[in-house]
Amino acid sequence: MDVIHVHEAEQHLDAVINKSVESHTPVIITGDENQAVLVALDDWNAIQETLHLLQVPGMREDILEGMRTPIKECATKEELDW
């Protein structure tokens, strides 16, 4: 994770944003008193979705079970009754 000072971030903000978006890597921006993290919007949305899903009771276990299930055991398009 890159760390840059707020003054450098101000001078090169567009480049800092582009690098974070392209690399999917957060950037720590340090100020004189505090720090913040710049995260690409798509990455932020993915983080929020993950946090939301993990708040649903049993969701973590269901996801892990699904990951362990071989594809051959999954329903095919013809088997689904929507």
Secondary structure, 3 states (H helix, E strand, C coil): CEEEEHHHHHHCHHHHHHHHHHHCCCEEEECCCCEEEECCHHHHHHHHHHHHHHHCCCHHHHHHHHHHCCHHHCCCHHHCCC
